[in-house]
Amino acid sequence: MNKGIKHIIFNCISTFLLVFWIYVSEDKFMGLHAFQNALLRQPFPDWWADILYWLLPLSEMIIGLLFIGRYRRAGYVLSATLLLVFTLYIGLGLAGLYTERPCGCASVFSMLSWKWHLVVNLFLFALSILGWYWDRSSSVGRKSDPHPRWTKHFTLLIDLLFIPIYNFYRRPRKMFPKKFAVFPGRPVASNLDYV
């Protein structure tokens, strides 16, 4: 494969995983109460929910931030590890090990069936492994980072600004769906007696 195309694909994978992990952790941090309730419905002891309540979003945030800079390889390894755990958990659910299949995932994945959720997790796991492999093979014999320092800071700025701004505009629509008209189409009868 051409080095330029491989470099573009490699950067797209790392940027996609960075945005994915930051978004997933931010979604859980924004709805901590709902996430804790989802954890309490999972088929494991309740004391696990108390630990995972903060540990899971925090670890997802750290994994996302590892894709910035020189710790990208650790980000790929931790991303693949966490996705493998999630994939095994969903696989056991599909095998019928749990009585019900609750999910405390990000809002993007909450509408997916468990079979599609397994497919998405396998795809993300494969991206993590592919990114790790390309990062490992491209860094052999490389003494310095070929990217200028300003591009890393610019990418970080765009990523850290884009996700909160996107969620600022998305949250109100999610919290207040348009289920009723502000002004009814017909007159409203009133039982008020005017004096």
Secondary structure as UniProt FT lines:
FT   HELIX           3..30
FT   HELIX           32..40
FT   HELIX           46..66
FT   HELIX           69..71
FT   HELIX           72..94
FT   TURN            95..96
FT   TURN            107..111
FT   HELIX           114..138
FT   TURN            140..141
FT   HELIX           149..175
//
